[in-house]
Amino acid sequence: MLFDLRGRGRRRTVRAVYIGLAVLLGVGLVGFGVGTGFGGGGIFSAASNNEGGNGASYSAQIKKYEKLTRQQPTSVVAWEGLTKALLHEAGGSAYVSEQGVVTNKGRELLKRAASAWNSYLALNPPKPSSEIANLMVNDVYSEQALNEPARAVQALQIILETRPTSASLWSQLAAYAYRASNTRVGDLAAVNAVRYAPAGNRARLKNELAELKKSGSSGPTYTTTTNGKTYVVKSAGGGSYTGTEVKTTPAPATGTATTTTKK
């Protein structure tokens, strides 16, 4: 059944619960460094700060770099500039709602950014931009956007070239790899995540990553209660969720049963 998220407060509550519990799929783990260290926060926070609000400015940059990529299709600088311009434009109010949800127009723009990024990588730049890779992971390939875990794995590997001892990044890589059914990469990333985590968090992290491996591509599921009913909730991608009501069977009445013997 479709989980009822029509009420604004209820939708925000369920969203907060899911994101909070799925911490490994977010920016990082509390306790060993939140975020990937590139500042900003991406296009979702940019929208709240009105970054990208000047659509004409970014639109001009997009046209400029699109023309440049046609004239110089093997220019790393041109494709990098186009990717950045598209990502900045995607932070505008026409592409991300006030609640941080990507609109249909925003989704199309993110697809164009992903295409430009792939063209950039196809040129084998000696040092791919870890800053753009970070935006691709958190703003383009996340569940709230295009939901492409395999692409997120590729981008995270680029970021890890610059931060090879980040437990939060290794944890993200493991989580996305398991969602992409890439168990080999997931297992290797999980080992490094535990290795670089603070000693006091290693046992918990190991267990959490093991649970993510079990859930695999289906993603983790959680329980929540609304209107007195209990639901099992999981992400359906694109910032939406589905839930199935848990039917409980009343416990049998306690007491001593008596048996009457017929004479």
BELJOCOR-V240021 format. One record per residue. N is the residue number from 0. RES is the residue in three letters. PSI is psi in radians with two decimals (* if undefined). OMEGA is omega in radians with two decimals (none if undefined). D_FIRST is the distance of its C-alpha to the first C-alpha in whole Angstrom. Layout:
# BELJOCOR-V240021
n=N res=RES psi=PSI omega=OMEGA d_first=D_FIRST
n=N res=RES psi=PSI omega=OMEGA d_first=D_FIRST
This chain:
# BELJOCOR-V240021
n=0 res=MET psi=2.67 omega=-3.14 d_first=0
n=1 res=LEU psi=2.25 omega=-3.13 d_first=4
n=2 res=PHE psi=2.29 omega=-3.05 d_first=6
n=3 res=ASP psi=1.83 omega=3.13 d_first=9
n=4 res=LEU psi=0.40 omega=-3.06 d_first=12
n=5 res=ARG psi=-0.59 omega=3.12 d_first=14
n=6 res=GLY psi=2.32 omega=-3.07 d_first=17
n=7 res=ARG psi=-0.81 omega=-3.13 d_first=19
n=8 res=GLY psi=-0.71 omega=-3.13 d_first=20
n=9 res=ARG psi=-0.70 omega=3.14 d_first=17
n=10 res=ARG psi=-0.74 omega=3.14 d_first=16
n=11 res=ARG psi=-0.66 omega=-3.13 d_first=19
n=12 res=THR psi=-0.85 omega=-3.13 d_first=19
n=13 res=VAL psi=-0.70 omega=3.13 d_first=16
n=14 res=ARG psi=-0.76 omega=-3.13 d_first=17
n=15 res=ALA psi=-0.72 omega=3.12 d_first=21
n=16 res=VAL psi=-0.81 omega=-3.09 d_first=19
n=17 res=TYR psi=-0.83 omega=-3.10 d_first=18
n=18 res=ILE psi=-0.66 omega=3.13 d_first=21
n=19 res=GLY psi=-0.73 omega=-3.12 d_first=23
n=20 res=LEU psi=-0.52 omega=3.14 d_first=22
n=21 res=ALA psi=0.79 omega=-3.01 d_first=22
n=22 res=VAL psi=-0.55 omega=-3.11 d_first=26
n=23 res=LEU psi=-0.37 omega=3.14 d_first=27
n=24 res=LEU psi=-0.01 omega=3.14 d_first=25
n=25 res=GLY psi=-2.63 omega=-3.05 d_first=26
n=26 res=VAL psi=-0.61 omega=3.12 d_first=30
n=27 res=GLY psi=-3.05 omega=-3.09 d_first=31
n=28 res=LEU psi=2.35 omega=3.07 d_first=32
n=29 res=VAL psi=2.33 omega=3.13 d_first=34
n=30 res=GLY psi=-0.46 omega=3.06 d_first=37
n=31 res=PHE psi=0.84 omega=2.97 d_first=38
n=32 res=GLY psi=1.93 omega=3.12 d_first=38
n=33 res=VAL psi=2.32 omega=3.08 d_first=35
n=34 res=GLY psi=3.11 omega=-3.11 d_first=35
n=35 res=THR psi=0.08 omega=2.96 d_first=37
n=36 res=GLY psi=0.33 omega=-3.14 d_first=40
n=37 res=PHE psi=0.08 omega=3.08 d_first=40
n=38 res=GLY psi=-3.05 omega=3.03 d_first=39
n=39 res=GLY psi=-1.32 omega=-3.09 d_first=38
n=40 res=GLY psi=-0.10 omega=3.05 d_first=34
n=41 res=GLY psi=-3.02 omega=-3.01 d_first=33
n=42 res=ILE psi=-0.45 omega=-3.12 d_first=32
n=43 res=PHE psi=-0.78 omega=3.07 d_first=29
n=44 res=SER psi=-0.53 omega=3.12 d_first=32
n=45 res=ALA psi=-0.60 omega=-3.14 d_first=34
n=46 res=ALA psi=-0.71 omega=-3.13 d_first=32
n=47 res=SER psi=-0.41 omega=3.11 d_first=33
n=48 res=ASN psi=0.16 omega=-3.13 d_first=36
n=49 res=ASN psi=0.29 omega=3.04 d_first=37
n=50 res=GLU psi=2.32 omega=-3.05 d_first=38
n=51 res=GLY psi=-0.09 omega=-3.14 d_first=37
n=52 res=GLY psi=-0.53 omega=3.10 d_first=38
n=53 res=ASN psi=1.34 omega=-3.03 d_first=41
n=54 res=GLY psi=-0.60 omega=-3.11 d_first=39
n=55 res=ALA psi=-0.68 omega=-3.12 d_first=43
n=56 res=SER psi=-0.89 omega=-3.13 d_first=44
n=57 res=TYR psi=-0.57 omega=3.09 d_first=41
n=58 res=SER psi=-0.69 omega=3.12 d_first=41
n=59 res=ALA psi=-0.68 omega=3.12 d_first=45
n=60 res=GLN psi=-0.71 omega=3.12 d_first=45
n=61 res=ILE psi=-0.83 omega=3.13 d_first=42
n=62 res=LYS psi=-0.71 omega=3.14 d_first=44
n=63 res=LYS psi=-0.85 omega=-3.08 d_first=47
n=64 res=TYR psi=-0.54 omega=3.05 d_first=46
n=65 res=GLU psi=-0.73 omega=3.09 d_first=44
n=66 res=LYS psi=-0.70 omega=-3.12 d_first=48
n=67 res=LEU psi=-0.67 omega=3.13 d_first=49
n=68 res=THR psi=-0.51 omega=3.07 d_first=47
n=69 res=ARG psi=-0.65 omega=-3.14 d_first=48
n=70 res=GLN psi=-0.61 omega=-3.10 d_first=51
n=71 res=GLN psi=1.27 omega=-3.05 d_first=51
n=72 res=PRO psi=-0.25 omega=3.12 d_first=48
n=73 res=THR psi=0.31 omega=-3.14 d_first=49
n=74 res=SER psi=1.99 omega=3.10 d_first=49
n=75 res=VAL psi=-0.71 omega=-3.11 d_first=47
n=76 res=VAL psi=-0.70 omega=-3.12 d_first=48
n=77 res=ALA psi=-0.81 omega=-3.12 d_first=47
n=78 res=TRP psi=-0.62 omega=3.08 d_first=43
n=79 res=GLU psi=-0.76 omega=3.12 d_first=43
n=80 res=GLY psi=-0.68 omega=3.12 d_first=44
n=81 res=LEU psi=-0.74 omega=3.13 d_first=42
n=82 res=THR psi=-0.81 omega=3.13 d_first=39
n=83 res=LYS psi=-0.78 omega=-3.12 d_first=40
n=84 res=ALA psi=-0.72 omega=3.13 d_first=40
n=85 res=LEU psi=-0.69 omega=3.14 d_first=37
n=86 res=LEU psi=-0.70 omega=3.08 d_first=35
n=87 res=HIS psi=-0.76 omega=3.12 d_first=37
n=88 res=GLU psi=-0.61 omega=-3.11 d_first=36
n=89 res=ALA psi=-0.20 omega=3.10 d_first=32
n=90 res=GLY psi=-0.04 omega=-3.13 d_first=33
n=91 res=GLY psi=2.79 omega=-3.08 d_first=34
n=92 res=SER psi=-0.36 omega=3.12 d_first=32
n=93 res=ALA psi=-0.24 omega=-3.04 d_first=31
n=94 res=TYR psi=-0.35 omega=3.10 d_first=29
n=95 res=VAL psi=2.23 omega=-3.12 d_first=27
n=96 res=SER psi=3.00 omega=3.12 d_first=26
n=97 res=GLU psi=-0.46 omega=3.11 d_first=27
n=98 res=GLN psi=0.03 omega=3.11 d_first=24
n=99 res=GLY psi=0.28 omega=-3.14 d_first=25
n=100 res=VAL psi=2.31 omega=3.14 d_first=22
n=101 res=VAL psi=2.24 omega=3.11 d_first=24
n=102 res=THR psi=3.02 omega=3.10 d_first=24
n=103 res=ASN psi=-0.70 omega=3.08 d_first=24
n=104 res=LYS psi=-0.66 omega=3.11 d_first=28
n=105 res=GLY psi=-0.66 omega=3.13 d_first=28
n=106 res=ARG psi=-0.70 omega=3.11 d_first=26
n=107 res=GLU psi=-0.67 omega=3.12 d_first=28
n=108 res=LEU psi=-0.66 omega=3.10 d_first=31
n=109 res=LEU psi=-0.61 omega=3.08 d_first=30
n=110 res=LYS psi=-0.66 omega=3.09 d_first=30
n=111 res=ARG psi=-0.67 omega=3.10 d_first=33
n=112 res=ALA psi=-0.72 omega=3.12 d_first=34
n=113 res=ALA psi=-0.69 omega=3.12 d_first=33
n=114 res=SER psi=-0.75 omega=3.12 d_first=35
n=115 res=ALA psi=-0.69 omega=3.12 d_first=38
n=116 res=TRP psi=-0.74 omega=3.12 d_first=37
n=117 res=ASN psi=-0.66 omega=3.09 d_first=37
n=118 res=SER psi=-0.65 omega=3.09 d_first=40
n=119 res=TYR psi=-0.83 omega=-3.13 d_first=42
n=120 res=LEU psi=-0.56 omega=-3.13 d_first=41
n=121 res=ALA psi=-0.35 omega=3.12 d_first=42
n=122 res=LEU psi=0.00 omega=3.11 d_first=46
n=123 res=ASN psi=1.01 omega=3.09 d_first=46
n=124 res=PRO psi=2.48 omega=-3.08 d_first=47
n=125 res=PRO psi=-0.63 omega=3.10 d_first=49
n=126 res=LYS psi=1.53 omega=3.14 d_first=47
n=127 res=PRO psi=2.55 omega=-3.09 d_first=44
n=128 res=SER psi=1.97 omega=3.09 d_first=43
n=129 res=SER psi=-0.46 omega=3.10 d_first=41
n=130 res=GLU psi=-0.81 omega=3.12 d_first=40
n=131 res=ILE psi=-0.66 omega=3.11 d_first=38
n=132 res=ALA psi=-0.68 omega=3.10 d_first=36
n=133 res=ASN psi=-0.76 omega=3.10 d_first=35
n=134 res=LEU psi=-0.66 omega=3.14 d_first=34
n=135 res=MET psi=-0.72 omega=-3.14 d_first=32
n=136 res=VAL psi=-0.92 omega=-2.98 d_first=30
n=137 res=ASN psi=-0.44 omega=-3.03 d_first=29
n=138 res=ASP psi=-0.35 omega=-3.06 d_first=29
n=139 res=VAL psi=-0.83 omega=-3.04 d_first=28
n=140 res=TYR psi=-0.01 omega=-3.12 d_first=26
n=141 res=SER psi=2.95 omega=3.12 d_first=24
n=142 res=GLU psi=-0.54 omega=-3.11 d_first=20
n=143 res=GLN psi=-0.20 omega=-3.11 d_first=21
n=144 res=ALA psi=-1.93 omega=-3.07 d_first=23
n=145 res=LEU psi=-0.26 omega=3.09 d_first=23
n=146 res=ASN psi=1.08 omega=3.13 d_first=22
n=147 res=GLU psi=1.42 omega=-3.06 d_first=25
n=148 res=PRO psi=-0.59 omega=-3.14 d_first=25
n=149 res=ALA psi=-0.67 omega=3.09 d_first=28
n=150 res=ARG psi=-0.62 omega=3.10 d_first=30
n=151 res=ALA psi=-0.65 omega=3.10 d_first=30
n=152 res=VAL psi=-0.81 omega=3.14 d_first=31
n=153 res=GLN psi=-0.80 omega=-3.12 d_first=34
n=154 res=ALA psi=-0.69 omega=3.13 d_first=35
n=155 res=LEU psi=-0.61 omega=3.09 d_first=35
n=156 res=GLN psi=-0.56 omega=3.08 d_first=37
n=157 res=ILE psi=-0.78 omega=-3.14 d_first=39
n=158 res=ILE psi=-0.69 omega=-3.10 d_first=39
n=159 res=LEU psi=-0.32 omega=3.05 d_first=40
n=160 res=GLU psi=-0.50 omega=-3.13 d_first=43
n=161 res=THR psi=-0.31 omega=-3.13 d_first=44
n=162 res=ARG psi=1.18 omega=-3.01 d_first=43
n=163 res=PRO psi=-0.18 omega=-3.13 d_first=43
n=164 res=THR psi=0.33 omega=-3.13 d_first=43
n=165 res=SER psi=1.96 omega=3.13 d_first=40
n=166 res=ALA psi=-0.64 omega=-3.12 d_first=37
n=167 res=SER psi=-0.68 omega=3.12 d_first=34
n=168 res=LEU psi=-0.73 omega=3.10 d_first=35
n=169 res=TRP psi=-0.63 omega=3.11 d_first=35
n=170 res=SER psi=-0.75 omega=3.08 d_first=32
n=171 res=GLN psi=-0.77 omega=-3.12 d_first=30
n=172 res=LEU psi=-0.76 omega=3.12 d_first=31
n=173 res=ALA psi=-0.80 omega=-3.11 d_first=30
n=174 res=ALA psi=-0.83 omega=3.14 d_first=27
n=175 res=TYR psi=-0.65 omega=3.13 d_first=27
n=176 res=ALA psi=-0.73 omega=3.11 d_first=29
n=177 res=TYR psi=-0.68 omega=3.10 d_first=26
n=178 res=ARG psi=-0.51 omega=3.13 d_first=23
n=179 res=ALA psi=0.13 omega=-3.12 d_first=25
n=180 res=SER psi=0.50 omega=3.08 d_first=26
n=181 res=ASN psi=1.39 omega=-3.03 d_first=30
n=182 res=THR psi=-0.64 omega=-3.10 d_first=31
n=183 res=ARG psi=-0.88 omega=3.12 d_first=34
n=184 res=VAL psi=-0.68 omega=3.13 d_first=34
n=185 res=GLY psi=-0.77 omega=-3.14 d_first=32
n=186 res=ASP psi=-0.75 omega=3.13 d_first=34
n=187 res=LEU psi=-0.73 omega=3.13 d_first=37
n=188 res=ALA psi=-0.67 omega=3.14 d_first=35
n=189 res=ALA psi=-0.70 omega=3.11 d_first=34
n=190 res=VAL psi=-0.80 omega=-3.14 d_first=38
n=191 res=ASN psi=-0.60 omega=3.11 d_first=39
n=192 res=ALA psi=-0.80 omega=3.12 d_first=36
n=193 res=VAL psi=-0.67 omega=-3.12 d_first=38
n=194 res=ARG psi=-0.73 omega=-3.06 d_first=41
n=195 res=TYR psi=-0.04 omega=3.11 d_first=41
n=196 res=ALA psi=2.69 omega=3.04 d_first=39
n=197 res=PRO psi=2.52 omega=-3.04 d_first=41
n=198 res=ALA psi=-0.68 omega=-3.09 d_first=42
n=199 res=GLY psi=-0.26 omega=-3.10 d_first=41
n=200 res=ASN psi=-0.09 omega=-2.99 d_first=37
n=201 res=ARG psi=-0.76 omega=-3.11 d_first=38
n=202 res=ALA psi=-0.78 omega=3.14 d_first=36
n=203 res=ARG psi=-0.77 omega=-3.13 d_first=33
n=204 res=LEU psi=-0.72 omega=3.13 d_first=32
n=205 res=LYS psi=-0.75 omega=3.13 d_first=33
n=206 res=ASN psi=-0.70 omega=-3.13 d_first=30
n=207 res=GLU psi=-0.71 omega=3.12 d_first=28
n=208 res=LEU psi=-0.59 omega=3.09 d_first=29
n=209 res=ALA psi=-0.66 omega=3.10 d_first=29
n=210 res=GLU psi=-0.67 omega=3.10 d_first=25
n=211 res=LEU psi=-0.64 omega=3.11 d_first=24
n=212 res=LYS psi=-0.69 omega=3.14 d_first=26
n=213 res=LYS psi=-0.73 omega=-3.11 d_first=24
n=214 res=SER psi=-0.50 omega=3.05 d_first=20
n=215 res=GLY psi=-2.48 omega=-3.04 d_first=22
n=216 res=SER psi=-0.30 omega=-3.14 d_first=21
n=217 res=SER psi=-0.31 omega=3.14 d_first=17
n=218 res=GLY psi=2.80 omega=-3.12 d_first=18
n=219 res=PRO psi=2.69 omega=3.07 d_first=18
n=220 res=THR psi=2.64 omega=-3.11 d_first=15
n=221 res=TYR psi=2.85 omega=3.13 d_first=15
n=222 res=THR psi=2.56 omega=3.08 d_first=15
n=223 res=THR psi=2.80 omega=-3.11 d_first=15
n=224 res=THR psi=2.32 omega=3.08 d_first=15
n=225 res=THR psi=2.39 omega=-3.11 d_first=14
n=226 res=ASN psi=0.62 omega=3.10 d_first=16
n=227 res=GLY psi=0.06 omega=3.14 d_first=17
n=228 res=LYS psi=2.57 omega=-3.12 d_first=13
n=229 res=THR psi=2.36 omega=-3.12 d_first=13
n=230 res=TYR psi=2.59 omega=2.93 d_first=10
n=231 res=VAL psi=2.11 omega=-3.01 d_first=11
n=232 res=VAL psi=2.45 omega=3.02 d_first=11
n=233 res=LYS psi=2.75 omega=-3.14 d_first=12
n=234 res=SER psi=2.46 omega=3.06 d_first=13
n=235 res=ALA psi=0.14 omega=-3.13 d_first=12
n=236 res=GLY psi=2.79 omega=3.11 d_first=16
n=237 res=GLY psi=0.38 omega=3.12 d_first=18
n=238 res=GLY psi=0.12 omega=3.13 d_first=17
n=239 res=SER psi=2.86 omega=-3.07 d_first=13
n=240 res=TYR psi=2.66 omega=3.04 d_first=11
n=241 res=THR psi=2.68 omega=-3.13 d_first=7
n=242 res=GLY psi=2.63 omega=3.11 d_first=6
n=243 res=THR psi=2.22 omega=-3.11 d_first=6
n=244 res=GLU psi=2.38 omega=3.10 d_first=8
n=245 res=VAL psi=2.05 omega=3.12 d_first=11
n=246 res=LYS psi=2.11 omega=-3.13 d_first=13
n=247 res=THR psi=2.49 omega=3.11 d_first=17
n=248 res=THR psi=2.17 omega=-3.13 d_first=19
n=249 res=PRO psi=2.43 omega=3.12 d_first=22
n=250 res=ALA psi=2.53 omega=3.12 d_first=25
n=251 res=PRO psi=2.57 omega=-3.14 d_first=28
n=252 res=ALA psi=2.42 omega=3.13 d_first=31
n=253 res=THR psi=2.72 omega=-3.14 d_first=34
n=254 res=GLY psi=3.09 omega=-3.11 d_first=37
n=255 res=THR psi=2.12 omega=3.13 d_first=40
n=256 res=ALA psi=2.50 omega=3.12 d_first=40
n=257 res=THR psi=2.50 omega=-3.13 d_first=43
n=258 res=THR psi=2.25 omega=3.13 d_first=44
n=259 res=THR psi=2.15 omega=3.14 d_first=47
n=260 res=THR psi=2.15 omega=3.13 d_first=49
n=261 res=LYS psi=2.25 omega=3.14 d_first=51
n=262 res=LYS psi=* omega=none d_first=54
